[in-house]
Amino acid sequence: MSTTAKNVAFKVDADSSPSANPLKIIVAANNTPSARKALDYALALCSKIPPACYRLEVVHFTALNPQQTLPYIDHLERAYNMEIQEAAEKDVAICKKYLNEHFAGKIKYEFIEVEGEGETGPLIEEYINESHPDLDLFIVGTRNLGSLQRWALGSVSDYCLHHLRCPVTVVKDGSSDDDT
């Protein structure tokens, strides 16, 4: 099979300069090794792009349990949600510290906290569909779960790969590669 190079001409409008239409990137952040790897990947990627040509959002997602209508169960869910919110506050503080230590002065980014009910994957999907329908890239870390663990525990990165309309980059944390 032979390939032939072709000359391709592109028309560039005055309004389509990189700064007028920057690359929109979101990276999911939390206090896990895989999320830190994803953050490091986003740092490496954005450091290769002029600051006017990208818009990076580092987003921390907090998925709360849905409200229940059954008596007493609703009290339990509220209590669990309070624990989830307290853990998320600590997680956000650690994430911000990591970002300040590794990102400050290197790239520009915006830190955003998103909280909603349900599973994390659908929460991410809803946020992107409603707030960033024209997103260019979503970056997420993975824990490298084997197929059985992924089936039993679920996988946010797997959900994102199959449900988001934008390109998704999954960054492995490198801690395990077995598929058990």
C-alpha positions, -999 to +999 in steps of 0.1 A: +000+000+000+015+034-009+006+067+005+007+100-013+012+133+003-013+160-007-010+197-003-039+209+019-048+245+023-066+258+053-085+291+053-081+309+086-106+335+096-096+365+117-119+353+145-104+318+146-070+327+161-059+304+189-066+330+216-101+336+203-109+298+204-086+282+230-083+245+235-107+236+264-093+210+287-107+196+320-088+173+343-106+155+371-088+159+405-089+142+438-064+130+464-054+097+448-021+087+430-040+082+397-055+117+399-021+132+406-008+114+375-036+129+355-028+163+369+009+159+360-001+148+325-023+180+321+007+201+334+030+185+308+005+189+280-004+225+288+032+235+293+038+227+256+010+251+245+011+289+247-011+301+276-034+320+252-042+288+233-057+267+261-081+270+290-075+243+317-100+236+345-090+213+373-123+200+387-130+182+419-162+162+418-181+152+449-209+126+444-234+126+473-260+099+480-294+108+465-321+120+489-344+093+502-381+096+510-383+066+533-386+074+570-352+072+589-334+063+557-333+099+548-316+107+581-289+081+574-283+095+539-280+130+552-255+118+578-235+099+552-236+130+529-222+151+557-193+127+561-188+127+523-187+165+523-163+167+552-140+142+534-143+162+502-133+195+520-101+178+532-095+163+498-099+197+481-075+213+505-049+186+497-055+190+460-051+227+462-018+223+481-006+198+454-015+223+427+002+252+444+034+231+448+035+217+413+015+240+390+019+276+404+038+297+380+041+269+354+006+269+338-026+288+341-057+269+354-090+274+372-099+251+402-136+243+403-156+222+428-187+203+416-211+186+440-241+166+430-261+135+438-255+101+424-225+083+410-193+102+400-194+092+363-229+105+356-221+136+376-190+143+354-211+137+323-239+160+334-214+188+343-196+185+309-228+183+289-243+213+306-213+236+312-189+225+284-207+210+255-177+221+233-150+205+255-119+195+235-104+171+260-112+154+293-083+139+313-089+114+341-068+090+361-074+053+365-066+029+393-058+001+369-085-022+383-087-056+368-118-066+349-134-083+380-127-054+402-140-030+376-172-050+373-177-051+411-166-016+420-173+003+389-148+026+371-152+063+366-126+063+338-145+035+320-178+054+324-162+085+309-147+066+280-181+052+270-204+081+278-187+115+272-190+131+238-155+146+239-121+129+236-110+113+269-075+107+279-071+080+307-038+083+326-027+051+343-010+055+377+014+026+370+009+008+404-005-024+390-010-039+356-026-073+363-060-080+349-076-101+377 
